[in-house]
Amino acid sequence: MPADSPLAKLLKSQRTWVGPSAKERLRILQKAKTVAIVGASPNPTRSSYFVATYLQQSSDYELFFVNPMVDEILGQKTYPDLASLPVVPDIVDVFRKASDIPSVIDEAIAIGAKTVWVQLGIWNQDAAIYGESKGLTIVMDRCIKIEHARFHGGLHLLGFDTGVITSRKTVR
């Protein structure tokens, strides 16, 4: 959508909450050891599957998949909810509709998670403000895969593949 389109201007005017800066998002990704993907899907055409595949192959994160409808995703056991996880994840990555975000935030608070990362295209300003008031770090409307790749040399600042092949060791 063009930034100068009427819809883009309307959406931007309704957004007053500002999440962590790029440096703060980098720190979140660097400090994290575990990521729970809420709304993970076994369907290869879904973005959560693509992100999970990327994180399995390109990061050292221990991944946990949260989906009460299936038993396994990418060869790993799934969990029905955050409370069922064997660990408290450093990042709760959310692939759910905007109206579901408050309940995910409540679950994250209940288990003691510190960061809720809401995927690209999903925005719930009230939930973000509420989560921050409860001590959570909230990242919203950002793809963890794009951010990880961008900070580790795989993407241009705008999110495009740079095509650069390097022997430089990446930061994980």
TORKOL-4160 file (C-alpha; in steps of 0.2 Angstrom, whole numbers, padded with zeros to 4 digits, m for minus):
172
<pt num="1" X="0000" Y="0000" Z="0000"/>
<pt num="2" X="0008" Y="0017" Z="m0005"/>
<pt num="3" X="0012" Y="0027" Z="0010"/>
<pt num="4" X="0003" Y="0042" Z="0003"/>
<pt num="5" X="m0013" Y="0033" Z="0000"/>
<pt num="6" X="m0029" Y="0038" Z="0010"/>
<pt num="7" X="m0030" Y="0021" Z="0019"/>
<pt num="8" X="m0012" Y="0022" Z="0024"/>
<pt num="9" X="m0014" Y="0039" Z="0031"/>
<pt num="10" X="m0029" Y="0034" Z="0041"/>
<pt num="11" X="m0021" Y="0019" Z="0048"/>
<pt num="12" X="m0005" Y="0029" Z="0053"/>
<pt num="13" X="m0016" Y="0042" Z="0061"/>
<pt num="14" X="m0024" Y="0029" Z="0072"/>
<pt num="15" X="m0008" Y="0022" Z="0078"/>
<pt num="16" X="0000" Y="0032" Z="0093"/>
<pt num="17" X="0009" Y="0017" Z="0102"/>
<pt num="18" X="0027" Y="0015" Z="0097"/>
<pt num="19" X="0036" Y="m0001" Z="0101"/>
<pt num="20" X="0054" Y="m0005" Z="0103"/>
<pt num="21" X="0067" Y="0003" Z="0092"/>
<pt num="22" X="0078" Y="m0007" Z="0080"/>
<pt num="23" X="0092" Y="m0007" Z="0093"/>
<pt num="24" X="0080" Y="m0013" Z="0106"/>
<pt num="25" X="0073" Y="m0027" Z="0095"/>
<pt num="26" X="0091" Y="m0033" Z="0091"/>
<pt num="27" X="0094" Y="m0034" Z="0110"/>
<pt num="28" X="0078" Y="m0044" Z="0112"/>
<pt num="29" X="0083" Y="m0056" Z="0098"/>
<pt num="30" X="0101" Y="m0058" Z="0105"/>
<pt num="31" X="0096" Y="m0061" Z="0123"/>
<pt num="32" X="0083" Y="m0074" Z="0118"/>
<pt num="33" X="0086" Y="m0093" Z="0120"/>
<pt num="34" X="0068" Y="m0099" Z="0118"/>
<pt num="35" X="0054" Y="m0094" Z="0107"/>
<pt num="36" X="0036" Y="m0100" Z="0108"/>
<pt num="37" X="0026" Y="m0099" Z="0092"/>
<pt num="38" X="0007" Y="m0096" Z="0096"/>
<pt num="39" X="m0004" Y="m0101" Z="0082"/>
<pt num="40" X="0010" Y="m0112" Z="0074"/>
<pt num="41" X="0003" Y="m0121" Z="0059"/>
<pt num="42" X="0008" Y="m0138" Z="0051"/>
<pt num="43" X="0003" Y="m0130" Z="0034"/>
<pt num="44" X="0018" Y="m0126" Z="0023"/>
<pt num="45" X="0008" Y="m0112" Z="0015"/>
<pt num="46" X="0005" Y="m0102" Z="0032"/>
<pt num="47" X="0017" Y="m0089" Z="0037"/>
<pt num="48" X="0019" Y="m0097" Z="0054"/>
<pt num="49" X="0026" Y="m0113" Z="0046"/>
<pt num="50" X="0038" Y="m0103" Z="0035"/>
<pt num="51" X="0044" Y="m0093" Z="0050"/>
<pt num="52" X="0046" Y="m0108" Z="0061"/>
<pt num="53" X="0056" Y="m0117" Z="0047"/>
<pt num="54" X="0068" Y="m0102" Z="0046"/>
<pt num="55" X="0071" Y="m0101" Z="0064"/>
<pt num="56" X="0074" Y="m0119" Z="0065"/>
<pt num="57" X="0087" Y="m0118" Z="0051"/>
<pt num="58" X="0095" Y="m0101" Z="0054"/>
<pt num="59" X="0095" Y="m0098" Z="0073"/>
<pt num="60" X="0100" Y="m0106" Z="0089"/>
<pt num="61" X="0083" Y="m0103" Z="0097"/>
<pt num="62" X="0074" Y="m0118" Z="0106"/>
<pt num="63" X="0057" Y="m0118" Z="0098"/>
<pt num="64" X="0040" Y="m0122" Z="0105"/>
<pt num="65" X="0024" Y="m0123" Z="0095"/>
<pt num="66" X="0008" Y="m0119" Z="0103"/>
<pt num="67" X="m0007" Y="m0126" Z="0093"/>
<pt num="68" X="m0021" Y="m0136" Z="0102"/>
<pt num="69" X="m0027" Y="m0143" Z="0086"/>
<pt num="70" X="m0012" Y="m0154" Z="0081"/>
<pt num="71" X="0001" Y="m0165" Z="0090"/>
<pt num="72" X="0016" Y="m0161" Z="0080"/>
<pt num="73" X="0024" Y="m0147" Z="0069"/>
<pt num="74" X="0041" Y="m0149" Z="0060"/>
<pt num="75" X="0044" Y="m0165" Z="0069"/>
<pt num="76" X="0041" Y="m0157" Z="0086"/>
<pt num="77" X="0028" Y="m0159" Z="0099"/>
<pt num="78" X="0015" Y="m0145" Z="0100"/>
<pt num="79" X="0007" Y="m0138" Z="0116"/>
<pt num="80" X="m0011" Y="m0133" Z="0118"/>
<pt num="81" X="m0007" Y="m0117" Z="0127"/>
<pt num="82" X="0008" Y="m0107" Z="0135"/>
<pt num="83" X="0004" Y="m0114" Z="0152"/>
<pt num="84" X="0008" Y="m0132" Z="0145"/>
<pt num="85" X="0026" Y="m0127" Z="0140"/>
<pt num="86" X="0040" Y="m0135" Z="0149"/>
<pt num="87" X="0050" Y="m0118" Z="0150"/>
<pt num="88" X="0045" Y="m0100" Z="0151"/>
<pt num="89" X="0049" Y="m0094" Z="0133"/>
<pt num="90" X="0060" Y="m0078" Z="0131"/>
<pt num="91" X="0049" Y="m0073" Z="0116"/>
<pt num="92" X="0031" Y="m0077" Z="0113"/>
<pt num="93" X="0029" Y="m0075" Z="0094"/>
<pt num="94" X="0010" Y="m0073" Z="0090"/>
<pt num="95" X="0002" Y="m0078" Z="0074"/>
<pt num="96" X="m0016" Y="m0075" Z="0079"/>
<pt num="97" X="m0029" Y="m0062" Z="0074"/>
<pt num="98" X="m0028" Y="m0045" Z="0083"/>
<pt num="99" X="m0044" Y="m0048" Z="0094"/>
<pt num="100" X="m0035" Y="m0063" Z="0101"/>
<pt num="101" X="m0019" Y="m0053" Z="0106"/>
<pt num="102" X="m0026" Y="m0048" Z="0124"/>
<pt num="103" X="m0029" Y="m0066" Z="0129"/>
<pt num="104" X="m0011" Y="m0071" Z="0123"/>
<pt num="105" X="m0004" Y="m0057" Z="0133"/>
<pt num="106" X="m0014" Y="m0063" Z="0148"/>
<pt num="107" X="m0007" Y="m0080" Z="0146"/>
<pt num="108" X="0011" Y="m0073" Z="0144"/>
<pt num="109" X="0009" Y="m0063" Z="0160"/>
<pt num="110" X="0003" Y="m0079" Z="0169"/>
<pt num="111" X="0018" Y="m0089" Z="0164"/>
<pt num="112" X="0031" Y="m0075" Z="0167"/>
<pt num="113" X="0036" Y="m0072" Z="0149"/>
<pt num="114" X="0044" Y="m0055" Z="0146"/>
<pt num="115" X="0042" Y="m0052" Z="0128"/>
<pt num="116" X="0027" Y="m0054" Z="0116"/>
<pt num="117" X="0031" Y="m0052" Z="0098"/>
<pt num="118" X="0015" Y="m0049" Z="0087"/>
<pt num="119" X="0018" Y="m0054" Z="0069"/>
<pt num="120" X="0018" Y="m0042" Z="0053"/>
<pt num="121" X="0001" Y="m0036" Z="0049"/>
<pt num="122" X="m0006" Y="m0038" Z="0066"/>
<pt num="123" X="m0010" Y="m0023" Z="0076"/>
<pt num="124" X="m0019" Y="m0021" Z="0093"/>
<pt num="125" X="m0014" Y="m0005" Z="0101"/>
<pt num="126" X="m0025" Y="m0007" Z="0117"/>
<pt num="127" X="m0017" Y="m0024" Z="0120"/>
<pt num="128" X="0001" Y="m0017" Z="0117"/>
<pt num="129" X="m0003" Y="m0003" Z="0130"/>
<pt num="130" X="m0010" Y="m0016" Z="0142"/>
<pt num="131" X="0004" Y="m0028" Z="0140"/>
<pt num="132" X="0017" Y="m0014" Z="0143"/>
<pt num="133" X="0007" Y="m0009" Z="0159"/>
<pt num="134" X="0010" Y="m0027" Z="0165"/>
<pt num="135" X="0028" Y="m0026" Z="0162"/>
<pt num="136" X="0029" Y="m0035" Z="0146"/>
<pt num="137" X="0040" Y="m0029" Z="0131"/>
<pt num="138" X="0029" Y="m0029" Z="0116"/>
<pt num="139" X="0034" Y="m0029" Z="0098"/>
<pt num="140" X="0020" Y="m0028" Z="0086"/>
<pt num="141" X="0017" Y="m0028" Z="0067"/>
<pt num="142" X="0035" Y="m0035" Z="0064"/>
<pt num="143" X="0040" Y="m0052" Z="0058"/>
<pt num="144" X="0053" Y="m0060" Z="0069"/>
<pt num="145" X="0060" Y="m0069" Z="0053"/>
<pt num="146" X="0063" Y="m0053" Z="0044"/>
<pt num="147" X="0070" Y="m0044" Z="0059"/>
<pt num="148" X="0082" Y="m0059" Z="0063"/>
<pt num="149" X="0088" Y="m0060" Z="0045"/>
<pt num="150" X="0090" Y="m0041" Z="0044"/>
<pt num="151" X="0100" Y="m0040" Z="0059"/>
<pt num="152" X="0111" Y="m0055" Z="0054"/>
<pt num="153" X="0116" Y="m0049" Z="0037"/>
<pt num="154" X="0102" Y="m0059" Z="0027"/>
<pt num="155" X="0092" Y="m0044" Z="0022"/>
<pt num="156" X="0093" Y="m0026" Z="0017"/>
<pt num="157" X="0086" Y="m0013" Z="0029"/>
<pt num="158" X="0069" Y="m0013" Z="0019"/>
<pt num="159" X="0068" Y="m0032" Z="0021"/>
<pt num="160" X="0074" Y="m0037" Z="0004"/>
<pt num="161" X="0086" Y="m0051" Z="0000"/>
<pt num="162" X="0103" Y="m0043" Z="m0002"/>
<pt num="163" X="0110" Y="m0057" Z="m0012"/>
<pt num="164" X="0127" Y="m0055" Z="m0003"/>
<pt num="165" X="0136" Y="m0071" Z="0000"/>
<pt num="166" X="0149" Y="m0069" Z="0013"/>
<pt num="167" X="0161" Y="m0080" Z="0024"/>
<pt num="168" X="0158" Y="m0068" Z="0039"/>
<pt num="169" X="0152" Y="m0077" Z="0054"/>
<pt num="170" X="0134" Y="m0071" Z="0058"/>
<pt num="171" X="0128" Y="m0066" Z="0075"/>
<pt num="172" X="0115" Y="m0078" Z="0082"/>
